[in-house]
Amino acid sequence: FKEGCKSVAAGMNPMDLRRGIQLAVNEVVAKLKEMSIPVKGKEEIQHVATISANGDETIGRLVASIYEKSGKDATVTVSDGKTLHTEVEFVEGLKFDRGYISPYFITNPKLGKVELENPKILIVDKKITNIQSILHLLEHCATTNQALLIICEDVDSEPITTLVVNKLRGGLRICAVKAPGFGDNRKSTLEDIAISCGAQLISEDVGMQLDKVEPSVLGTAKQVIISKDDTIIMHGAGSKKDVEGRIQNLKEIKDKTTSTYDKEKLDERIGRLTGGVAVIKVGGASEVEVGELKDRINDALCATKAASEEGIVAGGGLALLNASKHLGKLKGKNFDQNHGIEIVQKACRIPCKAICDNAGYEGAVIVDKQLEENSQTMCFDVARGKRINMIEEGVIDPTKVVRCAIVNSAGVASLMITTEAVIAEEDKPEKEHEHHGGPPMGGAYQPLKQSTIYI
C-alpha cells in the first residue's frame, strides 16, 4: 500500500498498478500450489500445530494425537478445564453442516459462536411461518429457564424477528438452525438427529401439528455449539439402544441398495451417528492463562485444518521468497503494470527479511544470498544461526495460510490505492441508556402477561 501510494503520487495510473499487482499475485498463488506438499502422518501435523502455537510443542503433540485418533475430519472443540492441566476428552456427539440463521443468536462474540448448555431441542421437517405455532414451546422454555434450539427447514422473517427480539431483550437463550440435506435425505437426517437427542420429529406426514404438540416432544443435550457453518450436539439424551438400533438399520439398508449415491449418503449418516467429538479442556492457574492458552490451541487447530486442506510449504518466508523469483520474468502491458508486479515482488521478500532483522541478523544480506541459490527447502534458521532444510526440521507453514495472506493483503491494498479514501466509523463512548421505541426490523412489542415472550 505504501509503495502504491508513492507510485500514484508520482503520476502512475492506479488502475494499471492494480492490474499489475493482480497479475503478480496470481503468479505467486500458482507457484505456491506447485510447491505445496500434502500433509502425511502425525509428525507433520505436529510441526504445523507447534509453529502455530508459538512454538509450544505440548500443544503440537496434543493436536497431532487428536487427529491421529479421529482422522483429518475430526470434530474438535475447546472449553475451559477445571484442573491445572490441559486434557482431551472424547465424548459422544453429532455434527452437521448447517449454522445459525441469524448472527444475533451468537452468545460468544469472541469466537462468533452460539453456545447453549442443556438446551431443549425442537425438530421440525417443515418451514416455520408464524410465531404462534411455537409460542407455547417458547413459553415453556421461558418458564423453566431453559435454552431452545430449533432445527427446521427454514424460518420466515417474522418469526426470526420475534426470536431475535426475545434473545436481545427478553433474555431467552435461543437459536434457529436450518435442517441439513435436501429432499428425502433431509427428513431422514432429521430423524437421525431426533433419535440421538431423544426428541420426536414433528411432521405433518404422521398427523402432527406444530401448534398442538406437547413440550414432551422436545429433546435435549448436554451442550450444543453452533458456528456460522456447522452445529455440534454433544451428549444427546437419546437412549444408546435406540441409536445403535438406528445404526444397524442404516447398515442393513446400505447392504441392500445398489445406488452409489444412496450408499454415500448412508455412509455419511452412519458416520454422523457413530462419530465422536474431541473436547480439549484447557487448564491453568488463572483465567488470563487459560484464555491465552485457548487462543493458541484454536490457532493450532485452524492451522492444522488449513494444512490438511491444501498442504504445506517451507516456512520462515522461504515459500514467498522462492515464488518472488518467478515474478522477474512476468511482464505487464505497460510500465505501470510492470511496476505493480515489482511492488508484489518486493513485498514477498519482506517476511524473510523481517524475521532475520528481528533476530539481530542482517536481513537484506541473507535474502540476497538466498535468492542467488536455487534451493526450495534450504534456508537460514535464525534460532540456530545456520542453514537447515526447513521441511525436514519442521519449519513449515500451511499453504492456505500463506496464500490467503498474499491474496487478502493485495486485495485490500489495491482497493485502497484505487479509491483514494477510506471511510471509518468513529468509536463512540458506550453509555448506559434505556431502549425506547419499537424493535429493530419493525413490528411492535406486546409483552404477554403469562410469559416473558415478546411478540
N, C-alpha and C positions, 0 to 999 in steps of 0.2 A: 504494500500500500504506500509506504514511504517513497519507494523508487518510482512508483506510478505517478504520485503527486508531483515529484520533481520533473518527470518527463512531460506531464501535461503543462506544468508551468513553463517549460522550455519550448512549448508550442506544438507538441506532438498531438495526434488525433487520439482521443481517449478510446474511441470505438475500435480503432486498429490495434491499440495496445491491448485491449480486452481480447480481441481475436487471437493475437499472438500468445497471450497468457493461456488461453484455452487450448490452442494447438499444442503448446508445451506440456500442459497438464495431461492431455490425452496421451501424449507420447510417454510421459513418466508412468502413468497408470498401466499402460500396455507393458512397459519394461518390468514393473513391479510384479505383474501377473506371470511374466516369463520367469522371474527369479524365485517366485513363491514355491515353497516346499510343503507338501501335505504333512500334517501332524500325525506322527505314528508313535504309539507307545506312551507309557506313563512318564518316562524321563523328560520327553519334550514338553508335555503338558505341565510338568513340574517346573521346568525352566521358565515357561511363559508366565505362569502364576506367580512365581518368585519375583520376577522382574517387575510385574505389575503391582505387587505388594511392597514396593520399595525395598526389594532385596531380602524380604523375610522368608527364609527357607521353610520355616514351620508352616506358614500359610500355603506355600507351594506344595509341600508334601500332603497337607490336608486336602486341598482341592484335587490334586492328582489321584489320591486314594478314592475319592468320591467318584470321579469319572471312570476310574478303573473298575470299580464295583458296579456302577449303574449304567455305564456306556456314555457315548458322546451326547446323547439326547437326554441326559439326566435332568430331573427336576430338582432344583436346589433352592432353599430359602434360608435367609439369615435372620436370627432372632436373638434377643438378649438371654444370656445364660444366668444361672443362679449360683455359679461357683467361680472360683478364681481362674479356672482353666477353660479353654475352648474345646468343645467336644462335638461330635457328629452323632445325630440320632436318625435312624431310618424309620419313618412312620408310614402307615397305610394312607394313601392319598390318591386323588383323581385329578387329572389336569386336562382342560380342553382349550382350544384356541379361539376364545372369544373374551373380550374385555368389557369394561364398564361402558354403558351407553352414554353417560354424561360425566365429564370431569368434575362436576360439582359434588359427586359422590365421594371423592377422594378424602380419606381420613389421615393419610400420611403424606403431606405435601413434599417432604424432602425426597422421598422415593417415588412419588407420583402413583401411590397405590391405595387401594381400599383394603383395610384390614378389619375383619369382623370376628369377634370372639363369641363362640357358642350361638351362632345365628339360627333362626328358623329359615327353612328353605322352601319356597313356593315354586313348583314346576308346572308350567302350562304349555300345551302344544299349539296354542293359538295366539293371535295378537291381542294385547290389552288395549281396548279403545276408549274406555272411560274409567274414571277413578272409583265410581260407585260399585263396580264389580269386585273390587278388592278392599273396599273401605272397611268391612267388618274384620278382615285379617290384619289390616293396619292398626285398627283399634285394639285388637287382641295383643299385638306386639307392643303397642304403646302402653297398655295396661300392665303387661308382665315385664316391661322394660327390657325387651329382647330385640336384637338386631334382626333384620329381614333381608334375605337375598331372593330376588325374583329372577327366575330363568324362564324366558318365554320367546316366542317367535320374534316379537317386536313390541314396542310400546309407543303409542301415539304421543304427540306433543303435549296435549292437555294433561294426561296422567303424569308424564315426565315432569312437567312444570310443578304439579302438585307435590310430587315426591321430592323434588329438589327443594321446594319451599319448606317442607317439613324437615328435611335434613338440615337446612341452614337456620331456620327459625324455631322449629319445634323440637330440635334436638333428637329426632328419630334417626337411629342408625340404620340406614337402608342403602341398597344398591340394586340396580337392574342390569341384567346381562342378556344379550341375545343368545338363543339356543344355537349350538354348533351343528354343522352339517346342513344338508338340503334334502327336501322331499321325504321319502320314506326313511332314509337314513337318519334324518333329524329326529323323527319320532322314536326310532329305535335307540338312538343315543340318549334321548331324554329319559327313556325307560331305564337305561343302564345307570344314569345319574340318580334317578329316583330310588332304585334298589340300593345303591351304595350309601345313600344318606337317609334311608328309612322314610322316604316321602312317598306320596301317591301321585302319579302323573294325572293331572286334571285334563281330561279330553272329552269333547262332546261326542266322540265316536262311541263311548261307553255310557252315554247318558248323563255325564256330569256337567253341571253348570257352575262356572266360577263364582257367581254371586250367591250361590246357595251352599257351597261346601263348608264343612266344619274346620276349625283350626287343627283338628287331628290329622288332616291330610298333609300338614307341613312336616318336612323332615328337619334334621339338624346335623351339625358337625361341630367339632371342637374349635376349628379355626378355618376361615376362608380368606385367601389373599387374591385380590383382583388387580391386574395391571391393565393398561390400555389394550393389550394384545391377548392376554390369557387369564384363565381362572384356575386356582388350585384349591380343592376342597380336601382338607385333612381330617382324618379320624371321623369319617361319616358314621351316622348312627345306625346304618343298615346292618342286619344280622350277617355274620360271617357265612352262615349256612346258605342264606339267600344269594349272597354274592357268588359263592362257589358254585351253586346250582346254576346261576346265570352264565358263568364262565363255561361250565360243562355243556350247557345248552348251545352256546355260541360255537364251541368246538365241534359239536355234532352237526350243526348246520353247515359249518365250513367244510367238513368232510364230504357232505352230500352235494354241495354246489359245484358247478363246472365253470362258472364265470370268474375270470381272473379279477375283474373289478370288485365283484362281491367278496372274493377271498381277501383282497387287500383291505376292504372296509371292515370285514370281520376281524382280521388280524389287528387292525387299529383299535377296534372296540375291546378286544380281549386284552391288548397291551394296556389300554386305559384303565381297565378294572384290576389288572394284576400289578401294574407298576406302582412303586412306592415313591415317597418324597424324602429327600435327604435334608434334614434340618441342621444347620450349623448353629449351635448355641454358643454365642460369644461371651467369654468370661473375662473378668478384670477386677482390679481393686477399686476403681471409681467409675462413675458414669462417663466422664470425659475419655478415659482409657478405652472403655467398651465402645463408645461412639467412633473413636478414631480407628479402632481395630475393625469394626464393622464396615467402615468406608473402604479400608484396604482390601478386605475379603470380597466386597462387592466389586471392586476394581479387578481383582484377580479372576473372579467368576466371569465377568464381562469379557476380559481379555482372552480367557480360555475358550469361551464360546466363539469369539471372533476368529481365533486361530483354527478352531475346528471347522469353521465355515470356509475360510479362504486360504488357510495355510500360514506359514511363517516366512520371514526374511531375516537377513542378518541385521542385528541391532546396532546401537551406537551411531545412528545416522548413516551407516555404510550403504544401505539399500538406496536411499535417495541420492547419495554421493555417486554411486555407480550409475544410477539412472540419468543423472545430470550430464554424464559424458556423452550420451547419445544426442543431447539437445544441440550440440555444436554442428551436427550435420543437418539439423532441421531448418528449413528456410520458409519464411512467410512471403506474402505477395509484395510487400514494400518494406521500407526501412523501419517504420513504426511497429509493424508486426514482428520484425526481427528483434527489435528492442524489447518487446513484450516477452519473447522467448528467452532473451538474455536475463530478464528480471527473474523468471522462474528458475533458470539455471543457477543464478546466484543464491536464491532462496533455498534451493535443495542442498546447498553446501553449508548453510548456516548451522543446522543441528549438530553436525560432527565438529565443526569449529567451536561452537559454544561449549560443548562437553569438554573439549580439550582446554579451552580458556578457563573454564570454571575449576578445573583440576590443577591449574597452575602451569600448564604447558603452553607452548606457542601454537595456537590452533591453526593459523594460516600456513605455517610451515608443514605441519602434519597433514593437512588437507592436500597441499600441493604434492607432497611425496606420495600420498595415496592415489591421487589422480594419475601420477606417472606410471604406477603399477597397474596391472590388468587382473587383479585378483578380486573375485566375487565374495570371498569369505574372510581373507586375512586383513586384519586392521589393528591399529594401535589401541591397546587396552589401558586406559588412564589409571585404573585401580592397581594394576600390576606394573605399569611402566614399561611394557614390552608388547610386541606384536603377537597376536594369537589368532587362531581360527575361531571366528565368532560363533558359527553354528555348533561346532564340536564342544565349545566351552559354555554353551547355553546363553550367550548374549544375543538374544533374538527378540523380534517384535512381531505381533500378528500382522499379516499383510493388510487386513481390513482396516486396522488402526492407522497404519501409515498412509494407505490410500485415502481414507476419509479425511485425514489431516491435510493433505495437499489439495484435495478437491474442495473441501469446505473453506479453507483459508483463501484459496484462489478465487472462489466464488464470491466471498464477502468483499475481498479487496477490489476485484474488478467491478463489482456493483458500486462500491463507494467511489471509485475513480470516475465512473461514468455519470453518476448522479450529482456529484459536486457538493452535496449537502446531506446531512443525516439529521433526522428529527428524533429526539429522545424525550421521553416523558419525565418531567421533573418529579423527584421524590417529594411527597408531601408528608409532613409530620402526622403521625396517627393520633387521632383524637377520639376519645370515647363519646359516642353520641347515640341517641335513640333513633331507631328506624321510624320514618314517617312515610305516609303514602302507601301506594299499592306495591305488590310484589314485583320482582323482576319478571319480564316476559309477559306482563299483562295479567288480567284476571283480578279477582278481589278476594281478600281474606274473609273468611267466615268461620271463626273457631266454633267447633261443635261443643255443646255443653257436656256431652257424656264422654268426651275423649280429648286428646291433645292433637288430633289430626286437623290440619288446615285444608280446606277445600275452596 
